[in-house]
Amino acid sequence: MGKTETDVKNYIKGLHDLSTIPVLLGKIVGTCNDENATAEDLYKLITFDPALAERVLRVSNSALLGHSGQVKDIHQAIMFLGFERIKSLALGMTVMNAFPSRGAITAVNLWVHSYEVAFLSSVLSDVIPLTLPGECFLAGLLHDVGRIVFFGMDNARFLFTDTTETMFDQEMAAFGCTHADAGAWLVESLGMPKELGVPIKYHHLPSAAKESRNLVAAVALAEGLTRKFTARAENDGIWTAEHDALLKQYSIAPEEITAIGEKLNEARPEIEAMFTSP
């Protein structure tokens, strides 16, 4: 017998009760939601956790963000990348630290896939209006966090689901909900910005989103394109007529798609190294 929606919600609640979700995450969420928060406030939180600081520095120094080798400390990261992007990085990296990827190849590949979607979501912010690179990056990074929840809750049951057109039906049978539902519940439970839950919930069905539609479109297209460019079992970005409609809506030409694919191919080795290197 499969799990139920209630089981998944109770599991998410249990992450808080068992302190699986670190206290630091709550503080970072609070800081990111505080309009009066300063770069110094965020600096103090990031440097409080050496593992988080190392990961933020590593990503900040990534050639993907255009500052390879230039960022020596968190102050410089904030200066080079800006407060908003560092907020997104800190929030995303803290969630990743709460759901460790090392030690399980499936979890590693899920995070690699998520980072690829984050990268392309940020790239697509250049051609999709009213979107910011930082918010697109964070939404892309966390778009499949519901699958991480499923993996942590019952990895054997999760591994019986696949990424074919019947994926949602399989998830409903196994967990009583989809990973999009579970991810949206998780970010809501963490007190993350409401608009972040929208692309997580609707990244497979962008036409159903009633708000943040441009952000949803960026994440949905990014995931669909990663599947076109990447042969990875964990990549669930099934291309549908909705993706074709989005390309038409935002006037994204075939040559732009080719250029986006080339950027991902160039970035892929560095992305994979972030999750597989010591």
Secondary structure, 3 states (H helix, E strand, C coil): CCCCHHHHHHHHHHHHHCCCCCHHHHHHHHHHHCCCCCHHHHHHHHHHCHHHHHHHHHHHCCHHHCCCCCCCCHHHHHHHHCHHHHHHHHHHHHHHHHCCCCCCHHHHHHHHHHHHHHHHHHHHCCCCCCCCHHHHHHHHHHCCHHHHHHHHHCHHHHHCCCCCCCHHHHHHHHHCCCHHHHHHHHHHHCCCCHHHHHHHHHCCCHHHCCCCHHHHHHHHHHHHHHHHHCCCCCCCCCCCHHHHHHHHHCCCCHHHHHHHHHHHHHHHHHHHHHHHCC
